Amino acid sequence: MKKIEVDGLIIGGGGAGLMSAISAFDNKASVAIVMKSLFGKAHTVMAEGGIAAVISKDDNELLHFTDTMIGGYGINDWRKVWVMVKEGKNIIKFLEERGCIFDRDEKGNILPRAFGGHSRKRTLHVKDQTGLAIMRVLQDEILKRDIKIFEKTMVVKIFVKNKKVVGALAIDFVNGEFIFFQTKFIIIATGGCGQIYKYTTNSKDVTGDGIYLAYDCGAELADMEFIQFHPTCMIEPEEKRGVLITEAVRGEGGILINKFGERFMKSAKNPDGTPKYRGRFNVPELETRDVVARAIEEQYEIGNGPVELIISKNAWRKKVKELKISTKFKILVDENLLLDDKKIKEKLSSTYEQMLKFANLDITKDGIPVRPAQHYMMGGIKTDEKNSTNIKGLFAAGECSSGIHGANRLGSNSLLDILIEGLIAGKEAAKYSKKTKFENINEEEIKKEIKNVEKIFERNKGISYLKIREKMQEIMQNYVGIKRNEKKLKFALKEIKKLQRLAEKISLKDKELKGNISLQEALETKFMLKICEVIIKSCLERKESRGAHYREDYPYLDNKNWLKRIVISKGKIKKIKVEKIP
Ligand code: FAD
């Protein structure tokens, strides 16, 4: 086992992790950053649509704050939201000064696009490759600093003594060795946990490790019942199911139609005859994601699928002919608001290419069949406005940290969130490290943990982790999805507990540390099973419907009893402790 001493360890090489490392270093802390991914290749590169920030004359911070709070159904941590919207402009300046130049109009002014739930056009973008452009800037900034980078390295344990961070144990899969990082602080920036679902937009290493590690060392989790399903994801070919079609398509005028060519979100009415969906800018497809996802899913439930997303004028005209769409449905669509071929290739170049490559589908000629898939975790590690947890020296930033988005996240608010949280976490952690000393750890504790990991090599005949993983994904997809109820949730809990027991019998063929992807995935599977349990317990607890959490048996918002957050932590004797806070 190698031993490394640094003031702070940053776990995660996405936008939040890189920004945390830059910020901690600039505030005079020595830092190392570890990531399962390759440097610069973390999940954040997949973000396409854009980053929200107040830059237009008709916009202001209070409006952005209000939209975010309404989008989150009022249970967001308002202090954190306020910090985020206030800092937006500075982050944009930071990025542009370092080469991330956002798309502009002919006069040279930044040209933001519309996104669901935002009352102003405030989603700044670099075509539809915004995450990549941001990551390139952060990567350059890291390389300019003396920051140690560990790629393909997975943290498996955080050590805490008297509720204070001591260090972390990681497996370096490149060199095939364990590393113990002795630290004063740790910033967890490990992203969400989309891989617990069968259909997800998230990349392979988004397995919620940081959320598990935080829980395991005694930190609190919050809002775990709120899981965002992105409305528009690919459904065919089957192996690409879940791949995201960016909200930018709807932001640029894309509409949703059912198998009859009906723009169902435009035609839907309340019992009193008023429109059921209004959406921002009077576009029903720009309702918040929870609402659009449920509307699409309901079309499938009543047999009106497949639902198609249409952005092209030509594609709409073709559909009208093919389906012989009646005037009643034709008047629901304003053809002038759809795009021509040139504009599609200019504004949505990645989506255009993605669809050609993955589905052999030309979006200038055809609609895209879509259905919701898991996309984002509103819940995660409970942090305050300094991004600090209830454990001294433990911070969290980005998608793994909770509070900003409440019950539902607005599109393009995540890229802003991860950068601001990273900035704050780094600064506050460095401040903390100046007034604290390294804690000693008993080596036996580390050895015990290493043995615990290696136990998996001792078994020659056991269960395949892949089978357990697949079963877990099926259960979460079918019983803890967009619509939940007590019966489904209780069944899911029972099944997940069974899988937890089976996971104790996992065996692997490859018994080396070096390059052992199976070991990484087996450990991830164990972590994910615990997160599933926490999620289901939170879902059972919240007996109302709010944002992304929809209960068929409690279909209404209950502000009288439920303007509360559910907080989960490790209780005594392996039990999960559930609390509610206003
Ligand atoms: P990530 O980028 O997920 O990085 C996590 C890092 O942690 C990775 O390096 C991973 O390897 C590492 N890690 C995990 N576990 C461990 C461990 N045990 N040990 C060591 N390292 C570990 N948001 C927007 O605001 N606008 C958009 O346009 C947008 N588009 C999106 C499009 C897609 C397809 C997807 C999937 C998401 C999109 N989002 C968007 C959401 C946004 O991209 C994410 O929420 C955000 O990038 C998360 O960043 P992060 O830094 O928190 O985590």
Residues whose N, C-alpha, C, O or C-beta is under 5 A from the ligand:
A	BS01	FAD	I11 G12 G13 G14 G15 A16 G17 V34 M35 K36 S37 A42 H43 T44 M46 A47 E48 G49 G50 T153 M154 V155 A189 T190 G191 G192 T201 N202 D205 D209 G210 L244 H375 A397 G398 E399 C400 G411 S412 N413 S414 L415 L416 I418
